[in-house]
Amino acid sequence: MVLKYFNFKRKIMKKVFRSDGLYWQLVMIVIFANIRIASGQDGKEQPSPIPENINKIFQTSCMPCHGSNGGMMPLAKLNLSKWVEYGSSKAADKASLICKVLAEETMPPRSRRKSNPELIPTKEQSELICKWAGSLKPKTGEK
């Protein structure tokens, strides 16, 4: 009886391993995919973190609306509390948009500017943000 069991098991194992390595290829793909995900290498490039000097400006001027406690509409456009979840390309696009709205003086909105003038970044702060935003753009030849 025991001998029959081992023969049956051996026949099944031969069929599994005989399939031209396809089984093992699938096993290896699953293992490597799980290792990449577990190590944070999900194929999505991580954006560079926001530098401390830029982050201080964002904390004062932007986070009241574009932070985790902000309103639905501002968070739909930009959620700074989830910056690390943006890929590097999306982060560069968002930073470029931040520079644009600061240069056009459309952010903070006019209504917030009147009631909270301390939210308005200085010209030097806006220039600093724009310089940082420019540094996030991919170099020519990169994707």
C-alpha positions as CSV (number, residue, x, y, z in Angstrom):
1,M,0.0,0.0,0.0
2,V,2.7,2.4,1.0
3,L,4.7,1.5,-2.1
4,K,1.7,2.3,-4.4
5,Y,1.4,5.7,-2.8
6,F,5.0,6.6,-3.5
7,N,4.8,5.3,-7.1
8,F,1.7,7.4,-7.6
9,K,3.4,10.5,-6.1
10,R,6.5,9.9,-8.2
11,K,4.4,9.7,-11.4
12,I,2.6,13.0,-10.6
13,M,5.9,14.7,-9.8
14,K,7.4,13.5,-13.1
15,K,4.5,15.0,-15.0
16,V,4.8,18.3,-13.2
17,F,8.6,18.6,-13.7
18,R,8.5,17.3,-17.2
19,S,6.5,20.2,-18.6
20,D,9.6,21.8,-20.2
21,G,10.3,23.9,-17.2
22,L,7.1,25.9,-17.7
23,Y,6.0,25.2,-14.1
24,W,9.4,26.4,-12.7
25,Q,9.3,29.5,-14.9
26,L,5.9,30.4,-13.5
27,V,7.1,29.7,-9.9
28,M,10.1,31.9,-10.4
29,I,8.0,34.7,-11.9
30,V,5.7,34.7,-8.9
31,I,8.6,34.6,-6.5
32,F,10.4,37.6,-8.1
33,A,7.2,39.6,-8.5
34,N,6.6,39.2,-4.8
35,I,10.2,40.1,-3.9
36,R,9.9,43.3,-6.0
37,I,6.6,44.3,-4.4
38,A,7.8,43.5,-0.9
39,S,11.0,45.6,-1.4
40,G,9.1,48.6,-2.8
41,Q,10.3,48.0,-6.4
42,D,6.9,48.0,-8.1
43,G,8.3,49.5,-11.3
44,K,7.0,53.0,-10.4
45,E,9.8,55.4,-9.9
46,Q,9.6,57.2,-6.6
47,P,9.6,61.0,-6.7
48,S,12.4,62.8,-4.8
49,P,11.1,63.9,-1.4
50,I,10.1,67.5,-1.0
51,P,13.2,69.4,0.4
52,E,12.7,70.8,3.9
53,N,12.8,74.5,2.8
54,I,10.1,73.8,0.2
55,N,8.1,71.7,2.6
56,K,8.1,74.6,5.1
57,I,6.5,76.9,2.5
58,F,4.0,74.2,1.6
59,Q,3.1,73.6,5.3
60,T,2.3,77.3,5.7
61,S,0.8,78.2,2.3
62,C,-0.6,75.0,0.8
63,M,-1.3,72.3,3.3
64,P,-4.4,73.9,4.9
65,C,-6.3,73.1,1.7
66,H,-4.0,70.6,-0.1
67,G,-3.1,68.5,2.9
68,S,-4.9,65.5,4.5
69,N,-7.5,67.8,6.1
70,G,-8.2,69.8,3.0
71,G,-11.4,70.0,1.0
72,M,-12.5,67.6,-1.6
73,M,-11.9,69.9,-4.6
74,P,-8.3,71.0,-3.6
75,L,-7.3,67.4,-2.8
76,A,-8.6,66.2,-6.2
77,K,-6.2,68.6,-7.9
78,L,-3.2,68.1,-5.5
79,N,-2.7,66.2,-2.3
80,L,0.6,67.1,-0.8
81,S,0.1,64.5,2.0
82,K,0.3,61.8,-0.6
83,W,3.3,63.2,-2.5
84,V,5.4,60.1,-2.0
85,E,2.7,58.0,-3.7
86,Y,3.1,60.0,-6.9
87,G,5.5,58.6,-9.5
88,S,8.4,60.8,-10.5
89,S,6.7,61.9,-13.7
90,K,3.5,62.8,-12.0
91,A,5.4,64.6,-9.2
92,A,7.3,66.6,-11.8
93,D,4.0,67.5,-13.5
94,K,2.4,68.5,-10.2
95,A,5.4,70.6,-9.2
96,S,5.3,72.4,-12.6
97,L,1.7,73.1,-12.0
98,I,2.4,74.5,-8.6
99,C,5.0,76.8,-10.1
100,K,2.5,77.9,-12.8
101,V,-0.3,78.8,-10.4
102,L,2.1,80.7,-8.1
103,A,3.5,82.7,-11.0
104,E,-0.1,83.5,-12.1
105,E,-1.0,84.3,-8.5
106,T,-4.1,82.1,-8.7
107,M,-3.1,80.2,-5.6
108,P,-4.0,80.7,-2.9
109,P,-7.4,81.7,-4.3
110,R,-8.4,85.3,-4.1
111,S,-10.9,84.7,-1.4
112,R,-8.2,83.0,0.8
113,R,-5.7,85.8,0.0
114,K,-8.1,88.4,1.4
115,S,-9.0,86.6,4.6
116,N,-5.5,85.0,5.2
117,P,-2.7,87.1,3.7
118,E,-0.1,85.1,5.6
119,L,-0.8,82.2,3.2
120,I,0.6,84.1,0.2
121,P,4.1,82.9,-0.5
122,T,6.7,85.7,-1.1
123,K,8.2,86.3,-4.5
124,E,11.4,84.7,-3.3
125,Q,9.5,81.6,-2.0
126,S,7.6,81.3,-5.3
127,E,10.9,81.5,-7.2
128,L,12.4,78.8,-4.9
129,I,9.5,76.5,-5.6
130,C,9.8,77.1,-9.3
131,K,13.5,76.3,-9.2
132,W,12.8,73.1,-7.3
133,A,10.0,72.2,-9.8
134,G,12.4,72.7,-12.7
135,S,14.9,70.3,-11.1
136,L,12.2,67.5,-11.1
137,K,11.7,67.6,-14.9
138,P,13.3,64.7,-16.6
139,K,16.5,65.5,-18.5
140,T,16.4,65.4,-22.3
141,G,16.8,61.8,-23.4
142,E,15.1,60.4,-20.3
143,K,11.5,59.3,-20.1
